[in-house]
Amino acid sequence: MSTLLAWLLGAALVIMALSLVGTALRIVFDRDDETRIVLADIVYFSALALFALFMMWRESVVALDVMMIGSLIGILSTVALARLISRGRR
């Protein structure tokens, strides 16, 4: 891995980690349930992005399968939470 790519991946890891912490703090201090649900979804996909960046840094090819399964679970949970917010209405 080149030095520039390693530096850019490190910077991206730090930025994603800071955004993850900021979003998690907002979940704690926010009182609106709908906002908390959306922020929880953002935290999940940010953690997935952190995992992807870390696996790129480690040069792992197994991460692609984990990312696909994680994305599928995240999308399904988003749909389920949307149904909860709408109370089953279409």
Summary of the structure (lengths in Angstrom):
residues: 90
radius of gyration: 15.8
end to end distance: 49.4
largest distance: 52.7
contacts: 214
relative contact order: 0.12
helix: 86%
strand: 0%
